[in-house]
Structures are given as C-alpha cells and as structure tokens.
Amino acid sequence: MTEDKLQFDRARFEAVLDSLESMVVGDLEREVAISESRDELDALAHGINVLSSELRYRLRELQAAQSSLIQAGKLAALGEVSSGLAHELNNPLTIAAGYIQHIRASLEAGLRSAEDCSLLTAYLQKVERNLDRMNTIIRHIMEFARESKPVKQPLLLQQVIEKSLILMNEQLRLRNVRIEMTLQSGLMTKGNEAKLEQVFINLLTNARDAIQSAHGEAGGQIHVRSKVLSRTELAIEISDTGIGMDGETLSKIFQPFFTTKAPGRGTGLGLSISHGIVQEHGGSISCESEAGRGTTFTLYLPRHLPEDANL
Amino acid sequence: MSLNTRMLIVDDEPEILELLTLTFRGFSTETALDSESALELLRARPFDVLVTDVRMPGASGLSLIDHARASSPGILIFVMTGHYQEVPRDIQDKVSRWILKPFTVASLRKSVYEALEARK
C-alpha cells in the first residue's frame, strides 16, 4: 500500500469512526459514505449503515410501543375515574331534562303573567347551565383520551392541575377527600399538556385509593403544592393522609406491573408510565412515605420562563 | 295526593333537590343534602315517601332504608341510582322502586303516584 493510499484510507477510516461515535450518542441518521473501490473498509461501512438502519427501525418500533403504552395507561386512568364521571354526567342530564319537562308543562298550561315568563326564563337558564356543565366534562374527556401529538408547548402548571381536577373532582368529593392547593401563580413548564395531566390523574387516583384504604368513608386530605427551586427548575408536591407504604413497597412502586391494589383494580402501570412521561419532559419523580401516615410524591420539572421564548 | 303526603328527598346535589321539590310541589316536602341530616329528619317525624340518592359524601343513601322502615312504617322508598347492579340483593328487595339515573321527572312522578295509589 502506498503512502498516499494509506493517507486516503486513514481519512475514510476516521469517517467510519466518526459515524460510529455519532451512533453511540444517539444520532442514527448519519450514514457512512461508500467509495467506488468496494474494498474491506467499504464492507465495514456498509455493515455499519445496515446496523444503523436496523437500529432506526427498532427505535421507531420502541417509540410506537411506548406511545401505545402511554395511550393504554391514559385510557386505564380514565377507567379509574369513570364511575365518578357517570355520576357527574347523570345529574346535569337529569336536571336539564327535568326542567325541560317543567317548561313544556308551563307552556301547555299557558303563560298568564310576567311572573310566569320570568319563571320560564329561570328554568331555561338552569337547562343551559347544566348543558354547559356536561359539555365541559365531555369535551375534556375527548381531549384527554385523544392520542396527543408529541408537541411540547409552554404550559401554565396551575391550568394543567385544574384540568386534571375536572376528571377527578367528583371522585374525590364522593369519597370525602378534600383537596387543598397551594399553587404559585404563573409558574410554567414546557411540555405535553395531556401527558402531564395523565401524571396528575395517576397520582391523585393513587392518593384517593390510599386515603380510602386508611380511612374508608371518613376520607382525608390531599395537598398539592408548587414551588420554585431555581431559575430552571420547579417542583410540585402531592401529599396525602392515606395508608402510606413501608420501605419494601416504596422500593418497587415505579416497577411496571407492581400494584398493591386488588386484582382487577389497578394495572400496575400508572406510576411507571408517569415516571416515563416525567423523564421525557426532562424531569423526575421522587416519593416519601410512611406506613400509616401518608405519602408525598414530588415532581421535578424544568421551569419555563416566558422570556425564554425571546432568547 | 296532597300536602298531606309527607316526602323526604335526599341528594347531595342542591339542584336535584330544587327540581324534585318543584316536581312534587303538591306534597309537603323536606330535603336533606346527606344521609346524616336525613336521619335526623326521619327520627323527628314520620314520612310517607322517601326519595334518596345512593352515592353521596358520607354514609350511602342505602343506609337510610332500615331507619326509614323503622321510624315510618309503610313508607314508600324510591332510590335513585346509576349503579343498580352493584346493590346487594337483600337491599334490592327492601326498596319500593329503583329509579335509574338519568331519569325523567315525569317517570319518577308517575312511579310515586302509582305506588301511593296502590298503597291506599
């Protein structure tokens, strides 16, 4: 091999090495150029290209499986709150239908005075208000259940938490679980709203169940607090006065399929999916618990400052 | 059916209480937002009809059935629920009529009037 040929091969060899290094750090899109010579180095380059294409394919499969898992977890979370939602929809439907019957009866009897007219207006307002109430719930179920686009946008944390409560409120109220919020106003993060809402619903559902296991009908309290940790990080704590966990249970809670709930009650995926979602947002979850005293989950999320958009 | 018919309506939703009070305005109605307050009313005086929801914060509406039967013999009991299948069999038999949610006030009124008529 001549000196020139060696130089040329060394450059090609370094290009192959660069591509391998890129693959190691996650860039699977880069392909190694193949020369006209079709020599051993080209065979190696071709092998790397096949490997990287195979990895790209597997990664796409994995991402699709992860997104199906998140979607399945989301529907399971919705299933967990569905009986409360049915209760929450039945009442406004009964009220609206009931006043419509009274309106019809009043019209059939004939309107005789201004008082009759104002009564009718009051009934119509009740129908309207209850239809609005149903509309808010149904629209939100649709938004939540829809497979969300992988778009991250600036989000007001308080708004995400309040939206998750649209689906949770009735559940908590029926079980005498009071919810107290100490939320710093204007705190923002950047992320996918439906996925973060899924995390809050999972945590609030677990808190609800822990309180019910500990206190039954007497209920208990959930406290949601948000705080700023630094210019770039914020934390949200969800504490409950529920049954708590011992050290052994605590060490397994983020494992897929681990559940303390009765068979058929929980999928055991809620916390592991939540953990995945929070990691995807560049954050983390931690948990402190004491058996018989209660549990606190803390979510750490990157903080978004409105002026970041101008940077 | 007149003001002589004493009816107790129990539901944790104030608007349902308001709607049913309007629906049964020919009766002498009293309302309670939870089972505990309903129990106090049942202890204080007899009623002819009890209309109650099941799922409410605190004790379930089903817990009122035995008290109502003891304090108001012959009372007609109407239970409004969206979850009839979940009700234990022995309780199912203690109720005059189950009203499945969502229901229309016309059907509830018809059921109550028919039961009162049959009791005569």
Boltz contact constraints between the chains, C-beta under 6 A:
constraints:
  - contact:
      token1: [A, 86]
      token2: [B, 82]
      max_distance: 6.0
  - contact:
      token1: [A, 90]
      token2: [B, 82]
      max_distance: 6.0
  - contact:
      token1: [A, 90]
      token2: [B, 101]
      max_distance: 6.0
  - contact:
      token1: [A, 90]
      token2: [B, 102]
      max_distance: 6.0
  - contact:
      token1: [A, 91]
      token2: [B, 13]
      max_distance: 6.0
  - contact:
      token1: [A, 93]
      token2: [B, 102]
      max_distance: 6.0
  - contact:
      token1: [A, 94]
      token2: [B, 102]
      max_distance: 6.0
  - contact:
      token1: [A, 94]
      token2: [B, 103]
      max_distance: 6.0
  - contact:
      token1: [A, 95]
      token2: [B, 15]
      max_distance: 6.0
  - contact:
      token1: [A, 95]
      token2: [B, 19]
      max_distance: 6.0
  - contact:
      token1: [A, 97]
      token2: [B, 104]
      max_distance: 6.0
  - contact:
      token1: [A, 98]
      token2: [B, 19]
      max_distance: 6.0
  - contact:
      token1: [A, 98]
      token2: [B, 105]
      max_distance: 6.0
  - contact:
      token1: [A, 101]
      token2: [B, 105]
      max_distance: 6.0
  - contact:
      token1: [A, 101]
      token2: [B, 106]
      max_distance: 6.0
  - contact:
      token1: [A, 174]
      token2: [B, 55]
      max_distance: 6.0
  - contact:
      token1: [A, 176]
      token2: [B, 57]
      max_distance: 6.0
